[in-house]
Amino acid sequence: MPAPTNDAHGDSKRPSNIKSIPVFHDGRIYVTVGGDIWWGKNEAWLKCIDASGKGDVTESGLLWSYPVGRHCCSTPSIHDGLVYVADCDGKLHCVDARTGHPYWVHDAGLEIWASTLLADGKVYIGTRRGDFCVLAAGKKERGLSSIRLDDPVISTPVAAHGTLYVGMMTRLYALQKGARDENL
């Protein structure tokens, strides 16, 4: 697994894109940067920045930087001191929120452009191939289930009122525990 660094200038190519939403948590900003799918920059990072400074803290406040594949469009999810983020190489990463130390990397098999959902002690993520994976949240990688859906998963799953909504390229799935659709 790649090791985190706190050297702002150690990245061999400067980040060029932010395609995710920065997340503010416990006085820190977590954001994926770098990589450019269309212009050929093939390095991306999950960065942790101390937000307590003044002015431009993107370099002076950098606490750690963790490499995440060639491209990354995923917004990080944070819970219980862990950060979960997916990259466009089809990997789901779990790292320590304080240090950037990697705990595990799950290979989902194909590009991931959506962000993770953390709910009920689980991490939910879908791939551009249509694989939808559920893993246990925590420091040890543990897959709970996966299913192949009909289309690419193009959005972050949403949980509301006991239903999990998964946006696909041409349809929206609404999944409920124990529910069955006899037409499928």
C-alpha positions, 0 to 999 in steps of 0.5 A: 500500500502506498505510504502517506507523505507530508511533503507538499513538494514531494508530488512528482506532478502538481495537482491540477483538478479537484473533482470532489467536494472538500470535507471539513472534519475536526478542524481539518480539510480532506480533499482529493486532488490531481489527476486529469482524465482528459489532459493526461495527468495520471497521479492523484492524492487524498490530502489532509490540510490543517484549516486553522491557519490563515491565508492559503493553507494548501501547502503550509497547512498540509498534514499528509498526502496519500496517493490514490491511483491515476484519477479521483472524483470521489468525495471522502467519507469520514467516520470513527477516525477513518477516511474512506475514498474511492479512485478511478482505478477501481480501488476503495481506500481506508486510511487513518484520518489523523496520519494518512496511514493506510489500513486497507485497499479494496479492489472493486475491479473497475473505475469508480467515479462515485463517492462512498456512502457510510451508513449503519457501520457499512461502506457502500460503493458502485463501479462504472461496470455496475458492481455494487459493493458493501464492506464493513467499516473499520480498520480490517477489510471485510467484504459483506456483499456485492451484486452486479446491476444492469448499468454503470453506477454513476452517483453516490448511493443515498440512504433514507427511511430504510431505503438505499437509492442507487443511481445508474446510467439509465435507472434508479434502484431503490433497495430495501432489506427483504424486499423482492421485485417479482418482475426482475 
